[in-house]
């Protein structure tokens, strides 16, 4: 009961904060305000928004659950995302900021500027699939925590939490970013407290080290090739994820985005230690847990109801710092990359109505998909490897000017499709989805591009001309 009361008070408090932020915003809400905050986010809001993506509730629950089974190997999801922050900041940031001058608001729009509409639509598909996977795991992660605490079924817990997601998403990106300031503080401090008392409960760090299998301290226990695929997938997947791309369009300046990426990469590496310690403490204190993903609640609950309340509050903070933005992002992608270009609707009143109704429909689909995962962390890592197909394409596009639209389309089509099939068929032969995607997409892109006689493709020249014109117009306007 104490745990539930703490969580309910936290949800009420953050809900009031979100409402207050929304009421203070004097700007009339438009799709640009809702999706990219009129390109005005400061560093104070950029950092918590990024941090929310990197330590999403599903990755925190999943990391603790994986640590319960295998120790430090559970940290690769968060570590891969940290590397993705640096990759984005130093490799991809300039590309997306330049494309932002054309008025782009989404990742697929940016790829459409570099390539053509066919590539844009493929990027949209391979962005939406991972987003639906990740958002459904967010609901699952929340339900895994709320269900044992309240005694209600997991399905009922999913329905209750989805209503909260909907309300928060409709506040828009600035409201979500503002709430994430509170969420980030609660997540970090809460996990420190829970990890400290969980380790203390089992006798301290020395007892913990002596009590778990020695393999728990081998971060490569899953096999080097598997770990490499997970890290590369997480790194590349984050680099083309909706959050960093959206922040490029939403932040006040490119310098703010770069600073935010570096700060969050460091914070995430430090933070990743705490769920791992909680999971390994659970290995010592609680044997035979049927669902390891629930250890983030079960371990602190073994210590005290107050500690389980703090753990659950921190975990809900992680979920709510990410899920509403992902819900808004799915809607934004459909509106900006399907409804606007194909229906030619530009009336803001109509687009806002469509956005709000579509958010409800998207959430209904996510609810149907949620609750089916047997391993939240595996779902998260696979989603990253599906997104990595776009990251592979972008690296080639930035560094190889010979790459053509046709090569990009077929490389992405085959690589992304194979990664998706590999995920949904349960990793045939134990091979991670990244490998078939990487080999096939690179091979196809190189072979098709080499058939072109131009050393610099006409598609790349067209891209440079479009961006240069947009930058000139922007400079004249300012």
Buried (B, 14 or more C-beta within 10 A) or exposed (E): EEBBEBBEEBBEEBBEBBBEBBEEBEEEBBBBBBBBBBBEBBBEBBBBBBBBBBBBBBBBBBBBBBBBBBBBBBBBBBBBBBBBBBBBBEBBBBBBBBBBBBEBBBBBBBBBBBBBEBBBBBBBBBBBBBBBBBBBBBBBBBBBBBBBBBEBEBEBBBBBBBEBBBEBBBBBBBBBBBBBBBBBEBBBEBBBBBBBBBBBBBBEEEBBEEBBEEEBEEBBBBEEBBBBBBBBBBBBBBBBBBBBBBBBBBBBEBEBBBBBBEBBBEBBBEBBBBBBBBBBBBBBBBEEBEBBBBBBBBBBBBBBBBBBBBBBBBBBBBBBBBBBBBBBBBBBBBBBBBBBBEEEEEEBEEBBEBBBEBBBEBBEEBBEBBBEBEBBBBBBBBBBBBBBBBBBBBBBBBEBBBBBBBBBBBBBBBBBBBBBBBBEEEBEEEEBBBBBBBEBBBEBBBEBBEEBEEEEBEBBEBBEEBBEEBBEEEEEEE
